[in-house]
């Protein structure tokens, strides 16, 4: 769910969703938000960190 172009195929406004996703994920990395993945059986929580021009998920316990 983290890569920017991962958007649902039935999204009615995919370009708007893409821009919002970029803004929110970049803000999350910049401000150190704890992300919660309630539907992921393996990764429960984590932080986004910058790795060059990409965002990398740092999983927490």
C-alpha positions as CSV (number, residue, x, y, z in Angstrom):
1,X,0.0,0.0,0.0
2,X,3.0,2.4,0.3
3,X,4.2,2.8,-3.3
4,X,2.5,5.9,-4.7
5,X,0.8,4.3,-7.7
6,X,-0.8,1.5,-5.6
7,X,-4.4,2.8,-6.0
8,X,-7.6,0.7,-6.2
9,X,-8.7,0.0,-9.8
10,X,-12.3,1.1,-9.0
11,X,-11.2,4.5,-7.6
12,X,-13.3,7.2,-9.3
13,X,-10.7,9.9,-8.9
14,X,-7.3,8.1,-9.2
15,X,-5.2,11.2,-10.0
16,X,-6.6,13.1,-7.0
17,X,-6.0,10.0,-4.9
18,X,-2.4,9.8,-6.1
19,X,-1.7,13.5,-5.3
20,X,-3.3,13.1,-1.8
21,X,-1.4,9.9,-1.2
22,X,1.9,11.6,-2.1
23,X,1.2,14.5,0.2
24,X,0.1,12.4,3.1
25,X,2.9,9.9,3.0
26,X,5.5,12.6,2.6
27,X,4.0,14.5,5.5
28,X,4.1,11.2,7.5
29,X,7.8,10.8,6.8
30,X,8.6,14.4,7.6
31,X,6.7,14.5,10.9
32,X,7.4,10.9,12.1
33,X,3.9,9.6,12.2
34,X,3.3,6.1,13.4
35,X,1.4,4.2,10.7
36,X,-1.0,1.4,11.6
37,X,-1.8,-1.3,9.1
38,X,-4.9,-3.0,10.6
39,X,-5.5,-5.3,7.6
40,X,-1.9,-6.5,7.2
41,X,-1.3,-9.9,8.9
42,X,2.5,-9.4,9.0
43,X,3.2,-5.7,9.5
44,X,1.2,-4.0,12.2
45,X,2.9,-0.6,12.6
46,X,5.8,1.3,11.3
47,X,7.3,4.7,10.4
48,X,8.3,6.0,7.0
49,X,11.9,7.2,6.5
50,X,13.5,8.8,3.5
51,X,15.9,6.6,1.6
52,X,17.2,8.9,-1.2
53,X,14.2,9.8,-3.3
54,X,12.1,6.9,-1.9
55,X,10.2,6.2,1.3
56,X,11.1,3.1,3.3
57,X,8.9,1.5,5.9
58,X,10.6,0.9,9.2
59,X,8.5,-1.8,11.0
60,X,8.0,-1.5,14.7
61,X,7.3,-4.2,17.3
